[in-house]
């Protein structure tokens, strides 16, 4: 990379038209198609978690723990965090088109393997393979798009690339629910095969020929410290829900080793000229503030968001299709504000936009703390999800835009990598925290645990005279069934209602935790720029590999 361009350098940069022309839209089609496939896959799997609890259970009466199947999400995240730091160097070395097509291939191959998984362990492993491809799709796609559009059209570029973020929350749950209900869970992964083949053919035709220009030596020491360190740390953190405590060996050992490796990388990273992850970029105040905001936002919001489809299915008894349709309310809210926020971010300081988006999300999360097993959909839950979607659309894009504006052309690739890894770590920690709170909350509801035990034991009873003795072992169940001694159907309905009410209480308590975590996000957000920022993206553009990443 060359040194920073002199002050008159922008005059010598290539001229880009002001509007998004056909050439850019042609390339955008490739990027959006790959991004839609990747993001849809994340939201589809979220809806499928209760299904995985049943289909992979050895005993139909004992579904797998939620914390176990949540690893199908976590494994994908771990792979993303591991491969993202390598993407910028690999794009320089092998070319963006070639690497993008390899990422598509890995993602599709992982999808097909997920579809034929015979156990939850296999599914988790194949999801990790998917993540290797998915982790490269977004940064590479943004590299390709930014080179095609140029820095002057960044605002409109971000609006185009917001399409997958809109379609993911809307289409993913609906598509996933419909495929599971009317076909099978295998199809939520097999659907990626035809889309991936089309994306590969389109990329081969539409993307310009590669001109690799390796200009930096690979930081092997950094890779050996950071990538395994991130994976070990996130593995330990993600094991907390299953173990129930940080002090369990499965949690403490990998998390501690990973944290020590990350600390060693931080100390080491200031020595080489081109470290795998350039922490020197935190000298940019706006990037630092954006990174902290994104970390806390991902920790609180994505963790809380993960359990909403589970509430619809487990507490309200909705099908996967209906749960997906209900989740669409949030995506519709984001559809309203995301393009507006993108346009406003080009005209107004982001520090005057993001806090308003966060307030909407926080208000929505606090509203979810009041739900029970009978809360009205149209009168309460769906409007709340819509408002949270409005807030999401007004938060993520302006935050990313602020961070990018602080960087010059050759710094954007490294800065976006920092933001993406920050978001992935925050998301993993958030999912772990929320899963622990929810799992513990459900376990603490005696009626839930006793009802499950009673249901399993009652299925083995052949002599009705044994039922009174059995009920003595489950006093909470007996208390609910007592008024319905002569009406078995009414008793079963009452027991189901009591279990759902207790589970709703656990969900409500979990949303309280997510809401208070979201309040913390307001602190760094208040330090975001409150004056119009000058974009530095055009600087050093002659030799920069500009790689902004749309986090998801």
PyMOL commands that set and color helices and strands:
alter all, ss='L'
color gray80, all
select helices_A, chain A and resi 9-12+22-55+66-69+71-94+96-115+120-149+151-161+163-182+187-206+220-238+240-243+249-268+279-283+285-306+308-315+320-345+350-352+354-368+377-393+396-405+409-443+446-458+464-472+475-484+488-525
alter helices_A, ss='H'
color red, helices_A
deselect
rebuild
show_as cartoon
